[in-house]
Amino acid sequence: MHEMGTVIYIIDTVNKICEENKADKVLSVTIQVGEVSGIVPSYLVDFWNWAVKKEERLSGAELKVEELKAITRCGDCGEAYETVKYAKVCPYCHSENTWLETGNEYIIKEIAVADS
């Protein structure tokens, strides 16, 4: 269950950003999670809700999760396509010379804080 480690990393990162920007209270954090990242959004939210209770600045903050589509690019024809739908074989030229361009990452997109 790597969602636990992911949430701890997000909390640490948000706390550092808040310290740098003198923000006292976080209302919500929006993250984008890649479609093939292996992260289960419901597990992430459940662990978040448990973990932020222990964080003064984050207590009660909502975790918003947006899905990032997985996109694969073909090295032969240059076309991009949906990874989940077509997997490794390019639907345009049928090459297997492909690579995952996006969809296995997670990104902190936005931190909403209360006005001081």
PDB file as gemmi writes it, atoms N, CA and C in Angstrom:
CRYST1    1.000    1.000    1.000  90.00  90.00  90.00 P 1                      
ATOM      1  N   MET A   1       0.854  -1.185   0.000  1.00  0.00           N  
ATOM      2  CA  MET A   1       0.000   0.000   0.000  1.00  0.00           C  
ATOM      3  C   MET A   1       0.897   1.244   0.000  1.00  0.00           C  
ATOM      4  N   HIS A   2       1.225   1.736  -1.188  1.00  0.00           N  
ATOM      5  CA  HIS A   2       2.081   2.909  -1.273  1.00  0.00           C  
ATOM      6  C   HIS A   2       1.305   4.218  -1.135  1.00  0.00           C  
ATOM      7  N   GLU A   3      -0.011   4.134  -1.006  1.00  0.00           N  
ATOM      8  CA  GLU A   3      -0.798   5.341  -0.761  1.00  0.00           C  
ATOM      9  C   GLU A   3      -0.387   6.010   0.548  1.00  0.00           C  
ATOM     10  N   MET A   4      -0.016   5.219   1.550  1.00  0.00           N  
ATOM     11  CA  MET A   4       0.411   5.775   2.835  1.00  0.00           C  
ATOM     12  C   MET A   4       1.649   6.656   2.641  1.00  0.00           C  
ATOM     13  N   GLY A   5       2.639   6.131   1.952  1.00  0.00           N  
ATOM     14  CA  GLY A   5       3.854   6.899   1.696  1.00  0.00           C  
ATOM     15  C   GLY A   5       3.584   8.133   0.845  1.00  0.00           C  
ATOM     16  N   THR A   6       2.670   7.998  -0.095  1.00  0.00           N  
ATOM     17  CA  THR A   6       2.305   9.123  -0.952  1.00  0.00           C  
ATOM     18  C   THR A   6       1.666  10.233  -0.133  1.00  0.00           C  
ATOM     19  N   VAL A   7       0.743   9.886   0.743  1.00  0.00           N  
ATOM     20  CA  VAL A   7       0.072  10.888   1.582  1.00  0.00           C  
ATOM     21  C   VAL A   7       1.077  11.563   2.517  1.00  0.00           C  
ATOM     22  N   ILE A   8       1.953  10.805   3.109  1.00  0.00           N  
ATOM     23  CA  ILE A   8       2.957  11.390   4.007  1.00  0.00           C  
ATOM     24  C   ILE A   8       3.835  12.373   3.237  1.00  0.00           C  
ATOM     25  N   TYR A   9       4.228  11.997   2.030  1.00  0.00           N  
ATOM     26  CA  TYR A   9       5.037  12.891   1.196  1.00  0.00           C  
ATOM     27  C   TYR A   9       4.264  14.174   0.864  1.00  0.00           C  
ATOM     28  N   ILE A  10       3.002  14.045   0.500  1.00  0.00           N  
ATOM     29  CA  ILE A  10       2.177  15.216   0.177  1.00  0.00           C  
ATOM     30  C   ILE A  10       2.033  16.122   1.394  1.00  0.00           C  
ATOM     31  N   ILE A  11       1.758  15.547   2.550  1.00  0.00           N  
ATOM     32  CA  ILE A  11       1.622  16.338   3.778  1.00  0.00           C  
ATOM     33  C   ILE A  11       2.925  17.082   4.082  1.00  0.00           C  
ATOM     34  N   ASP A  12       4.039  16.386   4.004  1.00  0.00           N  
ATOM     35  CA  ASP A  12       5.338  17.040   4.259  1.00  0.00           C  
ATOM     36  C   ASP A  12       5.587  18.174   3.279  1.00  0.00           C  
ATOM     37  N   THR A  13       5.294  17.940   2.013  1.00  0.00           N  
ATOM     38  CA  THR A  13       5.503  18.954   0.978  1.00  0.00           C  
ATOM     39  C   THR A  13       4.595  20.159   1.194  1.00  0.00           C  
ATOM     40  N   VAL A  14       3.324  19.911   1.479  1.00  0.00           N  
ATOM     41  CA  VAL A  14       2.372  21.006   1.713  1.00  0.00           C  
ATOM     42  C   VAL A  14       2.789  21.808   2.942  1.00  0.00           C  
ATOM     43  N   ASN A  15       3.216  21.137   3.996  1.00  0.00           N  
ATOM     44  CA  ASN A  15       3.681  21.847   5.195  1.00  0.00           C  
ATOM     45  C   ASN A  15       4.876  22.742   4.874  1.00  0.00           C  
ATOM     46  N   LYS A  16       5.828  22.249   4.090  1.00  0.00           N  
ATOM     47  CA  LYS A  16       6.997  23.052   3.717  1.00  0.00           C  
ATOM     48  C   LYS A  16       6.574  24.272   2.895  1.00  0.00           C  
ATOM     49  N   ILE A  17       5.677  24.067   1.946  1.00  0.00           N  
ATOM     50  CA  ILE A  17       5.204  25.176   1.112  1.00  0.00           C  
ATOM     51  C   ILE A  17       4.472  26.209   1.966  1.00  0.00           C  
ATOM     52  N   CYS A  18       3.676  25.740   2.900  1.00  0.00           N  
ATOM     53  CA  CYS A  18       2.951  26.654   3.787  1.00  0.00           C  
ATOM     54  C   CYS A  18       3.914  27.446   4.670  1.00  0.00           C  
ATOM     55  N   GLU A  19       4.950  26.806   5.180  1.00  0.00           N  
ATOM     56  CA  GLU A  19       5.946  27.514   5.989  1.00  0.00           C  
ATOM     57  C   GLU A  19       6.641  28.593   5.163  1.00  0.00           C  
ATOM     58  N   GLU A  20       7.022  28.256   3.943  1.00  0.00           N  
ATOM     59  CA  GLU A  20       7.694  29.214   3.066  1.00  0.00           C  
ATOM     60  C   GLU A  20       6.805  30.414   2.734  1.00  0.00           C  
ATOM     61  N   ASN A  21       5.490  30.177   2.680  1.00  0.00           N  
ATOM     62  CA  ASN A  21       4.550  31.225   2.275  1.00  0.00           C  
ATOM     63  C   ASN A  21       3.729  31.779   3.440  1.00  0.00           C  
ATOM     64  N   LYS A  22       4.105  31.385   4.655  1.00  0.00           N  
ATOM     65  CA  LYS A  22       3.447  31.863   5.871  1.00  0.00           C  
ATOM     66  C   LYS A  22       1.925  31.646   5.844  1.00  0.00           C  
ATOM     67  N   ALA A  23       1.532  30.461   5.428  1.00  0.00           N  
ATOM     68  CA  ALA A  23       0.117  30.086   5.407  1.00  0.00           C  
ATOM     69  C   ALA A  23      -0.170  29.232   6.644  1.00  0.00           C  
ATOM     70  N   ASP A  24      -1.206  29.608   7.374  1.00  0.00           N  
ATOM     71  CA  ASP A  24      -1.503  28.935   8.638  1.00  0.00           C  
ATOM     72  C   ASP A  24      -2.520  27.807   8.538  1.00  0.00           C  
ATOM     73  N   LYS A  25      -3.449  27.891   7.585  1.00  0.00           N  
ATOM     74  CA  LYS A  25      -4.540  26.919   7.526  1.00  0.00           C  
ATOM     75  C   LYS A  25      -4.813  26.502   6.090  1.00  0.00           C  
ATOM     76  N   VAL A  26      -4.716  25.201   5.842  1.00  0.00           N  
ATOM     77  CA  VAL A  26      -4.993  24.646   4.518  1.00  0.00           C  
ATOM     78  C   VAL A  26      -6.449  24.186   4.477  1.00  0.00           C  
ATOM     79  N   LEU A  27      -7.164  24.615   3.454  1.00  0.00           N  
ATOM     80  CA  LEU A  27      -8.557  24.218   3.266  1.00  0.00           C  
ATOM     81  C   LEU A  27      -8.677  22.971   2.400  1.00  0.00           C  
ATOM     82  N   SER A  28      -7.854  22.910   1.346  1.00  0.00           N  
ATOM     83  CA  SER A  28      -7.879  21.732   0.470  1.00  0.00           C  
ATOM     84  C   SER A  28      -6.577  21.628  -0.301  1.00  0.00           C  
ATOM     85  N   VAL A  29      -6.310  20.420  -0.746  1.00  0.00           N  
ATOM     86  CA  VAL A  29      -5.166  20.137  -1.600  1.00  0.00           C  
ATOM     87  C   VAL A  29      -5.702  19.351  -2.790  1.00  0.00           C  
ATOM     88  N   THR A  30      -5.370  19.814  -3.990  1.00  0.00           N  
ATOM     89  CA  THR A  30      -5.781  19.116  -5.207  1.00  0.00           C  
ATOM     90  C   THR A  30      -4.549  18.451  -5.801  1.00  0.00           C  
ATOM     91  N   ILE A  31      -4.676  17.154  -6.047  1.00  0.00           N  
ATOM     92  CA  ILE A  31      -3.585  16.436  -6.698  1.00  0.00           C  
ATOM     93  C   ILE A  31      -4.112  15.789  -7.967  1.00  0.00           C  
ATOM     94  N   GLN A  32      -3.205  15.610  -8.888  1.00  0.00           N  
ATOM     95  CA  GLN A  32      -3.503  14.877 -10.105  1.00  0.00           C  
ATOM     96  C   GLN A  32      -2.766  13.553 -10.022  1.00  0.00           C  
ATOM     97  N   VAL A  33      -3.496  12.464 -10.297  1.00  0.00           N  
ATOM     98  CA  VAL A  33      -2.937  11.126 -10.188  1.00  0.00           C  
ATOM     99  C   VAL A  33      -3.035  10.449 -11.551  1.00  0.00           C  
ATOM    100  N   GLY A  34      -1.913   9.947 -12.023  1.00  0.00           N  
ATOM    101  CA  GLY A  34      -1.873   9.260 -13.301  1.00  0.00           C  
ATOM    102  C   GLY A  34      -2.725   8.005 -13.307  1.00  0.00           C  
ATOM    103  N   GLU A  35      -3.378   7.796 -14.422  1.00  0.00           N  
ATOM    104  CA  GLU A  35      -4.298   6.677 -14.607  1.00  0.00           C  
ATOM    105  C   GLU A  35      -3.616   5.321 -14.395  1.00  0.00           C  
ATOM    106  N   VAL A  36      -2.335   5.214 -14.695  1.00  0.00           N  
ATOM    107  CA  VAL A  36      -1.615   3.948 -14.525  1.00  0.00           C  
ATOM    108  C   VAL A  36      -0.520   4.054 -13.462  1.00  0.00           C  
ATOM    109  N   SER A  37      -0.707   4.960 -12.520  1.00  0.00           N  
ATOM    110  CA  SER A  37       0.286   5.166 -11.453  1.00  0.00           C  
ATOM    111  C   SER A  37       0.281   4.051 -10.418  1.00  0.00           C  
ATOM    112  N   GLY A  38      -0.785   3.307 -10.369  1.00  0.00           N  
ATOM    113  CA  GLY A  38      -0.906   2.270  -9.348  1.00  0.00           C  
ATOM    114  C   GLY A  38      -1.483   2.792  -8.048  1.00  0.00           C  
ATOM    115  N   ILE A  39      -1.759   4.086  -7.987  1.00  0.00           N  
ATOM    116  CA  ILE A  39      -2.352   4.690  -6.797  1.00  0.00           C  
ATOM    117  C   ILE A  39      -3.870   4.555  -6.866  1.00  0.00           C  
ATOM    118  N   VAL A  40      -4.463   4.063  -5.789  1.00  0.00           N  
ATOM    119  CA  VAL A  40      -5.913   3.924  -5.715  1.00  0.00           C  
ATOM    120  C   VAL A  40      -6.464   5.177  -5.025  1.00  0.00           C  
ATOM    121  N   PRO A  41      -7.169   6.043  -5.775  1.00  0.00           N  
ATOM    122  CA  PRO A  41      -7.626   7.308  -5.211  1.00  0.00           C  
ATOM    123  C   PRO A  41      -8.441   7.173  -3.922  1.00  0.00           C  
ATOM    124  N   SER A  42      -9.303   6.186  -3.824  1.00  0.00           N  
ATOM    125  CA  SER A  42     -10.119   6.050  -2.612  1.00  0.00           C  
ATOM    126  C   SER A  42      -9.252   5.718  -1.399  1.00  0.00           C  
ATOM    127  N   TYR A  43      -8.196   4.914  -1.584  1.00  0.00           N  
ATOM    128  CA  TYR A  43      -7.266   4.616  -0.493  1.00  0.00           C  
ATOM    129  C   TYR A  43      -6.502   5.878  -0.098  1.00  0.00           C  
ATOM    130  N   LEU A  44      -6.117   6.655  -1.089  1.00  0.00           N  
ATOM    131  CA  LEU A  44      -5.394   7.895  -0.853  1.00  0.00           C  
ATOM    132  C   LEU A  44      -6.235   8.840   0.006  1.00  0.00           C  
ATOM    133  N   VAL A  45      -7.494   9.013  -0.362  1.00  0.00           N  
ATOM    134  CA  VAL A  45      -8.389   9.908   0.375  1.00  0.00           C  
ATOM    135  C   VAL A  45      -8.624   9.385   1.787  1.00  0.00           C  
ATOM    136  N   ASP A  46      -8.840   8.088   1.924  1.00  0.00           N  
ATOM    137  CA  ASP A  46      -9.064   7.503   3.252  1.00  0.00           C  
ATOM    138  C   ASP A  46      -7.857   7.728   4.168  1.00  0.00           C  
ATOM    139  N   PHE A  47      -6.669   7.470   3.658  1.00  0.00           N  
ATOM    140  CA  PHE A  47      -5.479   7.671   4.486  1.00  0.00           C  
ATOM    141  C   PHE A  47      -5.267   9.154   4.777  1.00  0.00           C  
ATOM    142  N   TRP A  48      -5.514  10.010   3.788  1.00  0.00           N  
ATOM    143  CA  TRP A  48      -5.416  11.458   3.980  1.00  0.00           C  
ATOM    144  C   TRP A  48      -6.307  11.899   5.142  1.00  0.00           C  
ATOM    145  N   ASN A  49      -7.570  11.478   5.110  1.00  0.00           N  
ATOM    146  CA  ASN A  49      -8.536  11.888   6.140  1.00  0.00           C  
ATOM    147  C   ASN A  49      -8.084  11.461   7.531  1.00  0.00           C  
ATOM    148  N   TRP A  50      -7.427  10.336   7.630  1.00  0.00           N  
ATOM    149  CA  TRP A  50      -6.905   9.883   8.914  1.00  0.00           C  
ATOM    150  C   TRP A  50      -5.657  10.692   9.300  1.00  0.00           C  
ATOM    151  N   ALA A  51      -4.749  10.874   8.350  1.00  0.00           N  
ATOM    152  CA  ALA A  51      -3.455  11.485   8.653  1.00  0.00           C  
ATOM    153  C   ALA A  51      -3.546  12.976   8.978  1.00  0.00           C  
ATOM    154  N   VAL A  52      -4.418  13.721   8.303  1.00  0.00           N  
ATOM    155  CA  VAL A  52      -4.448  15.173   8.521  1.00  0.00           C  
ATOM    156  C   VAL A  52      -5.031  15.560   9.875  1.00  0.00           C  
ATOM    157  N   LYS A  53      -5.695  14.639  10.527  1.00  0.00           N  
ATOM    158  CA  LYS A  53      -6.215  14.926  11.874  1.00  0.00           C  
ATOM    159  C   LYS A  53      -5.076  15.237  12.843  1.00  0.00           C  
ATOM    160  N   LYS A  54      -3.889  14.748  12.533  1.00  0.00           N  
ATOM    161  CA  LYS A  54      -2.728  14.922  13.398  1.00  0.00           C  
ATOM    162  C   LYS A  54      -1.905  16.159  13.025  1.00  0.00           C  
ATOM    163  N   GLU A  55      -2.339  16.875  12.012  1.00  0.00           N  
ATOM    164  CA  GLU A  55      -1.605  18.033  11.513  1.00  0.00           C  
ATOM    165  C   GLU A  55      -2.414  19.303  11.770  1.00  0.00           C  
ATOM    166  N   GLU A  56      -1.906  20.170  12.617  1.00  0.00           N  
ATOM    167  CA  GLU A  56      -2.649  21.384  12.983  1.00  0.00           C  
ATOM    168  C   GLU A  56      -3.030  22.201  11.754  1.00  0.00           C  
ATOM    169  N   ARG A  57      -2.095  22.447  10.884  1.00  0.00           N  
ATOM    170  CA  ARG A  57      -2.320  23.291   9.705  1.00  0.00           C  
ATOM    171  C   ARG A  57      -3.266  22.630   8.700  1.00  0.00           C  
ATOM    172  N   LEU A  58      -3.285  21.300   8.662  1.00  0.00           N  
ATOM    173  CA  LEU A  58      -4.053  20.560   7.652  1.00  0.00           C  
ATOM    174  C   LEU A  58      -5.328  19.920   8.180  1.00  0.00           C  
ATOM    175  N   SER A  59      -5.543  19.981   9.467  1.00  0.00           N  
ATOM    176  CA  SER A  59      -6.705  19.327  10.060  1.00  0.00           C  
ATOM    177  C   SER A  59      -7.992  19.789   9.378  1.00  0.00           C  
ATOM    178  N   GLY A  60      -8.743  18.835   8.872  1.00  0.00           N  
ATOM    179  CA  GLY A  60     -10.011  19.132   8.195  1.00  0.00           C  
ATOM    180  C   GLY A  60      -9.877  19.468   6.723  1.00  0.00           C  
ATOM    181  N   ALA A  61      -8.652  19.545   6.225  1.00  0.00           N  
ATOM    182  CA  ALA A  61      -8.441  19.873   4.808  1.00  0.00           C  
ATOM    183  C   ALA A  61      -8.912  18.723   3.925  1.00  0.00           C  
ATOM    184  N   GLU A  62      -9.532  19.089   2.814  1.00  0.00           N  
ATOM    185  CA  GLU A  62     -10.036  18.099   1.860  1.00  0.00           C  
ATOM    186  C   GLU A  62      -8.949  17.767   0.844  1.00  0.00           C  
ATOM    187  N   LEU A  63      -8.842  16.487   0.494  1.00  0.00           N  
ATOM    188  CA  LEU A  63      -7.955  16.070  -0.590  1.00  0.00           C  
ATOM    189  C   LEU A  63      -8.825  15.850  -1.826  1.00  0.00           C  
ATOM    190  N   LYS A  64      -8.545  16.623  -2.866  1.00  0.00           N  
ATOM    191  CA  LYS A  64      -9.259  16.487  -4.138  1.00  0.00           C  
ATOM    192  C   LYS A  64      -8.342  15.772  -5.109  1.00  0.00           C  
ATOM    193  N   VAL A  65      -8.865  14.728  -5.743  1.00  0.00           N  
ATOM    194  CA  VAL A  65      -8.056  13.918  -6.647  1.00  0.00           C  
ATOM    195  C   VAL A  65      -8.622  14.019  -8.062  1.00  0.00           C  
ATOM    196  N   GLU A  66      -7.755  14.406  -8.993  1.00  0.00           N  
ATOM    197  CA  GLU A  66      -8.107  14.458 -10.412  1.00  0.00           C  
ATOM    198  C   GLU A  66      -7.279  13.398 -11.130  1.00  0.00           C  
ATOM    199  N   GLU A  67      -7.900  12.701 -12.073  1.00  0.00           N  
ATOM    200  CA  GLU A  67      -7.179  11.671 -12.813  1.00  0.00           C  
ATOM    201  C   GLU A  67      -6.502  12.259 -14.051  1.00  0.00           C  
ATOM    202  N   LEU A  68      -5.236  11.884 -14.238  1.00  0.00           N  
ATOM    203  CA  LEU A  68      -4.497  12.235 -15.452  1.00  0.00           C  
ATOM    204  C   LEU A  68      -4.543  11.044 -16.399  1.00  0.00           C  
ATOM    205  N   LYS A  69      -4.999  11.259 -17.607  1.00  0.00           N  
ATOM    206  CA  LYS A  69      -5.045  10.185 -18.593  1.00  0.00           C  
ATOM    207  C   LYS A  69      -3.637   9.685 -18.894  1.00  0.00           C  
ATOM    208  N   ALA A  70      -3.510   8.395 -19.097  1.00  0.00           N  
ATOM    209  CA  ALA A  70      -2.243   7.809 -19.512  1.00  0.00           C  
ATOM    210  C   ALA A  70      -2.153   7.927 -21.031  1.00  0.00           C  
ATOM    211  N   ILE A  71      -1.059   8.523 -21.491  1.00  0.00           N  
ATOM    212  CA  ILE A  71      -0.834   8.722 -22.920  1.00  0.00           C  
ATOM    213  C   ILE A  71       0.499   8.072 -23.297  1.00  0.00           C  
ATOM    214  N   THR A  72       0.455   7.293 -24.369  1.00  0.00           N  
ATOM    215  CA  THR A  72       1.650   6.645 -24.894  1.00  0.00           C  
ATOM    216  C   THR A  72       1.981   7.272 -26.241  1.00  0.00           C  
ATOM    217  N   ARG A  73       3.263   7.406 -26.523  1.00  0.00           N  
ATOM    218  CA  ARG A  73       3.724   7.977 -27.799  1.00  0.00           C  
ATOM    219  C   ARG A  73       4.459   6.885 -28.580  1.00  0.00           C  
ATOM    220  N   CYS A  74       4.229   6.868 -29.884  1.00  0.00           N  
ATOM    221  CA  CYS A  74       4.880   5.905 -30.764  1.00  0.00           C  
ATOM    222  C   CYS A  74       6.177   6.502 -31.304  1.00  0.00           C  
ATOM    223  N   GLY A  75       7.248   5.757 -31.194  1.00  0.00           N  
ATOM    224  CA  GLY A  75       8.541   6.201 -31.690  1.00  0.00           C  
ATOM    225  C   GLY A  75       8.663   6.104 -33.197  1.00  0.00           C  
ATOM    226  N   ASP A  76       7.808   5.325 -33.834  1.00  0.00           N  
ATOM    227  CA  ASP A  76       7.892   5.162 -35.287  1.00  0.00           C  
ATOM    228  C   ASP A  76       7.051   6.186 -36.043  1.00  0.00           C  
ATOM    229  N   CYS A  77       5.784   6.333 -35.684  1.00  0.00           N  
ATOM    230  CA  CYS A  77       4.925   7.275 -36.422  1.00  0.00           C  
ATOM    231  C   CYS A  77       4.743   8.604 -35.689  1.00  0.00           C  
ATOM    232  N   GLY A  78       5.121   8.660 -34.400  1.00  0.00           N  
ATOM    233  CA  GLY A  78       5.034   9.904 -33.643  1.00  0.00           C  
ATOM    234  C   GLY A  78       3.679  10.211 -33.048  1.00  0.00           C  
ATOM    235  N   GLU A  79       2.696   9.381 -33.309  1.00  0.00           N  
ATOM    236  CA  GLU A  79       1.341   9.623 -32.794  1.00  0.00           C  
ATOM    237  C   GLU A  79       1.260   9.312 -31.297  1.00  0.00           C  
ATOM    238  N   ALA A  80       0.343   9.997 -30.625  1.00  0.00           N  
ATOM    239  CA  ALA A  80       0.049   9.740 -29.214  1.00  0.00           C  
ATOM    240  C   ALA A  80      -1.322   9.083 -29.134  1.00  0.00           C  
ATOM    241  N   TYR A  81      -1.481   8.213 -28.143  1.00  0.00           N  
ATOM    242  CA  TYR A  81      -2.758   7.513 -28.001  1.00  0.00           C  
ATOM    243  C   TYR A  81      -2.998   7.143 -26.541  1.00  0.00           C  
ATOM    244  N   GLU A  82      -4.253   6.746 -26.244  1.00  0.00           N  
ATOM    245  CA  GLU A  82      -4.643   6.362 -24.886  1.00  0.00           C  
ATOM    246  C   GLU A  82      -4.012   5.017 -24.523  1.00  0.00           C  
ATOM    247  N   THR A  83      -3.219   5.027 -23.487  1.00  0.00           N  
ATOM    248  CA  THR A  83      -2.495   3.834 -23.062  1.00  0.00           C  
ATOM    249  C   THR A  83      -3.431   2.713 -22.627  1.00  0.00           C  
ATOM    250  N   VAL A  84      -4.414   3.035 -21.807  1.00  0.00           N  
ATOM    251  CA  VAL A  84      -5.293   2.001 -21.255  1.00  0.00           C  
ATOM    252  C   VAL A  84      -6.084   1.311 -22.364  1.00  0.00           C  
ATOM    253  N   LYS A  85      -6.476   2.058 -23.354  1.00  0.00           N  
ATOM    254  CA  LYS A  85      -7.288   1.506 -24.444  1.00  0.00           C  
ATOM    255  C   LYS A  85      -6.462   0.620 -25.380  1.00  0.00           C  
ATOM    256  N   TYR A  86      -5.208   1.026 -25.667  1.00  0.00           N  
ATOM    257  CA  TYR A  86      -4.428   0.320 -26.685  1.00  0.00           C  
ATOM    258  C   TYR A  86      -3.159  -0.360 -26.165  1.00  0.00           C  
ATOM    259  N   ALA A  87      -2.783  -0.124 -24.942  1.00  0.00           N  
ATOM    260  CA  ALA A  87      -1.587  -0.728 -24.331  1.00  0.00           C  
ATOM    261  C   ALA A  87      -0.319  -0.328 -25.074  1.00  0.00           C  
ATOM    262  N   LYS A  88       0.559  -1.261 -25.309  1.00  0.00           N  
ATOM    263  CA  LYS A  88       1.878  -0.951 -25.861  1.00  0.00           C  
ATOM    264  C   LYS A  88       1.902  -0.854 -27.390  1.00  0.00           C  
ATOM    265  N   VAL A  89       0.925  -1.422 -28.061  1.00  0.00           N  
ATOM    266  CA  VAL A  89       0.928  -1.454 -29.528  1.00  0.00           C  
ATOM    267  C   VAL A  89       0.204  -0.233 -30.091  1.00  0.00           C  
ATOM    268  N   CYS A  90       0.906   0.523 -30.911  1.00  0.00           N  
ATOM    269  CA  CYS A  90       0.355   1.740 -31.510  1.00  0.00           C  
ATOM    270  C   CYS A  90      -0.846   1.400 -32.400  1.00  0.00           C  
ATOM    271  N   PRO A  91      -1.993   2.048 -32.178  1.00  0.00           N  
ATOM    272  CA  PRO A  91      -3.167   1.758 -33.002  1.00  0.00           C  
ATOM    273  C   PRO A  91      -3.068   2.355 -34.417  1.00  0.00           C  
ATOM    274  N   TYR A  92      -2.100   3.220 -34.643  1.00  0.00           N  
ATOM    275  CA  TYR A  92      -1.952   3.864 -35.949  1.00  0.00           C  
ATOM    276  C   TYR A  92      -1.060   3.068 -36.892  1.00  0.00           C  
ATOM    277  N   CYS A  93       0.098   2.622 -36.390  1.00  0.00           N  
ATOM    278  CA  CYS A  93       1.039   1.915 -37.274  1.00  0.00           C  
ATOM    279  C   CYS A  93       1.374   0.502 -36.772  1.00  0.00           C  
ATOM    280  N   HIS A  94       0.835   0.121 -35.626  1.00  0.00           N  
ATOM    281  CA  HIS A  94       0.992  -1.207 -35.019  1.00  0.00           C  
ATOM    282  C   HIS A  94       2.411  -1.507 -34.529  1.00  0.00           C  
ATOM    283  N   SER A  95       3.187  -0.462 -34.333  1.00  0.00           N  
ATOM    284  CA  SER A  95       4.541  -0.610 -33.809  1.00  0.00           C  
ATOM    285  C   SER A  95       4.494  -0.842 -32.299  1.00  0.00           C  
ATOM    286  N   GLU A  96       5.507  -1.537 -31.800  1.00  0.00           N  
ATOM    287  CA  GLU A  96       5.683  -1.674 -30.350  1.00  0.00           C  
ATOM    288  C   GLU A  96       6.801  -0.777 -29.843  1.00  0.00           C  
ATOM    289  N   ASN A  97       7.301   0.092 -30.691  1.00  0.00           N  
ATOM    290  CA  ASN A  97       8.337   1.061 -30.324  1.00  0.00           C  
ATOM    291  C   ASN A  97       7.643   2.271 -29.696  1.00  0.00           C  
ATOM    292  N   THR A  98       7.137   2.078 -28.499  1.00  0.00           N  
ATOM    293  CA  THR A  98       6.325   3.096 -27.831  1.00  0.00           C  
ATOM    294  C   THR A  98       6.836   3.335 -26.425  1.00  0.00           C  
ATOM    295  N   TRP A  99       6.437   4.468 -25.842  1.00  0.00           N  
ATOM    296  CA  TRP A  99       6.786   4.757 -24.458  1.00  0.00           C  
ATOM    297  C   TRP A  99       5.660   5.548 -23.809  1.00  0.00           C  
ATOM    298  N   LEU A 100       5.553   5.360 -22.519  1.00  0.00           N  
ATOM    299  CA  LEU A 100       4.551   6.067 -21.732  1.00  0.00           C  
ATOM    300  C   LEU A 100       4.999   7.509 -21.562  1.00  0.00           C  
ATOM    301  N   GLU A 101       4.174   8.430 -22.033  1.00  0.00           N  
ATOM    302  CA  GLU A 101       4.508   9.849 -21.967  1.00  0.00           C  
ATOM    303  C   GLU A 101       3.962  10.483 -20.681  1.00  0.00           C  
ATOM    304  N   THR A 102       2.735  10.182 -20.339  1.00  0.00           N  
ATOM    305  CA  THR A 102       2.122  10.669 -19.095  1.00  0.00           C  
ATOM    306  C   THR A 102       1.192   9.604 -18.545  1.00  0.00           C  
ATOM    307  N   GLY A 103       0.917   9.723 -17.249  1.00  0.00           N  
ATOM    308  CA  GLY A 103      -0.076   8.825 -16.657  1.00  0.00           C  
ATOM    309  C   GLY A 103       0.417   7.965 -15.523  1.00  0.00           C  
ATOM    310  N   ASN A 104       1.722   8.017 -15.218  1.00  0.00           N  
ATOM    311  CA  ASN A 104       2.203   7.227 -14.076  1.00  0.00           C  
ATOM    312  C   ASN A 104       2.684   8.113 -12.927  1.00  0.00           C  
ATOM    313  N   GLU A 105       2.415   9.409 -13.020  1.00  0.00           N  
ATOM    314  CA  GLU A 105       2.891  10.354 -12.023  1.00  0.00           C  
ATOM    315  C   GLU A 105       1.758  10.827 -11.108  1.00  0.00           C  
ATOM    316  N   TYR A 106       2.145  11.544 -10.070  1.00  0.00           N  
ATOM    317  CA  TYR A 106       1.165  12.318  -9.307  1.00  0.00           C  
ATOM    318  C   TYR A 106       1.774  13.683  -9.054  1.00  0.00           C  
ATOM    319  N   ILE A 107       0.910  14.682  -9.075  1.00  0.00           N  
ATOM    320  CA  ILE A 107       1.350  16.073  -9.014  1.00  0.00           C  
ATOM    321  C   ILE A 107       0.476  16.835  -8.029  1.00  0.00           C  
ATOM    322  N   ILE A 108       1.089  17.631  -7.163  1.00  0.00           N  
ATOM    323  CA  ILE A 108       0.312  18.544  -6.333  1.00  0.00           C  
ATOM    324  C   ILE A 108      -0.038  19.723  -7.229  1.00  0.00           C  
ATOM    325  N   LYS A 109      -1.304  19.851  -7.534  1.00  0.00           N  
ATOM    326  CA  LYS A 109      -1.759  20.880  -8.470  1.00  0.00           C  
ATOM    327  C   LYS A 109      -2.072  22.193  -7.771  1.00  0.00           C  
ATOM    328  N   GLU A 110      -2.727  22.101  -6.611  1.00  0.00           N  
ATOM    329  CA  GLU A 110      -3.200  23.323  -5.967  1.00  0.00           C  
ATOM    330  C   GLU A 110      -3.331  23.125  -4.459  1.00  0.00           C  
ATOM    331  N   ILE A 111      -2.996  24.165  -3.729  1.00  0.00           N  
ATOM    332  CA  ILE A 111      -3.182  24.194  -2.281  1.00  0.00           C  
ATOM    333  C   ILE A 111      -4.037  25.415  -1.976  1.00  0.00           C  
ATOM    334  N   ALA A 112      -5.226  25.198  -1.434  1.00  0.00           N  
ATOM    335  CA  ALA A 112      -6.099  26.316  -1.063  1.00  0.00           C  
ATOM    336  C   ALA A 112      -5.920  26.571   0.429  1.00  0.00           C  
ATOM    337  N   VAL A 113      -5.652  27.828   0.763  1.00  0.00           N  
ATOM    338  CA  VAL A 113      -5.433  28.200   2.160  1.00  0.00           C  
ATOM    339  C   VAL A 113      -6.447  29.259   2.577  1.00  0.00           C  
ATOM    340  N   ALA A 114      -6.675  29.348   3.888  1.00  0.00           N  
ATOM    341  CA  ALA A 114      -7.564  30.363   4.438  1.00  0.00           C  
ATOM    342  C   ALA A 114      -6.849  31.705   4.434  1.00  0.00           C  
ATOM    343  N   ASP A 115      -7.600  32.756   4.190  1.00  0.00           N  
ATOM    344  CA  ASP A 115      -7.026  34.106   4.256  1.00  0.00           C  
ATOM    345  C   ASP A 115      -6.620  34.421   5.685  1.00  0.00           C  
ATOM    346  N   SER A 116      -5.491  35.067   5.824  1.00  0.00           N  
ATOM    347  CA  SER A 116      -4.996  35.418   7.169  1.00  0.00           C  
ATOM    348  C   SER A 116      -5.579  36.713   7.649  1.00  0.00           C  
TER     349      SER A 116                                                      
END                                                                             
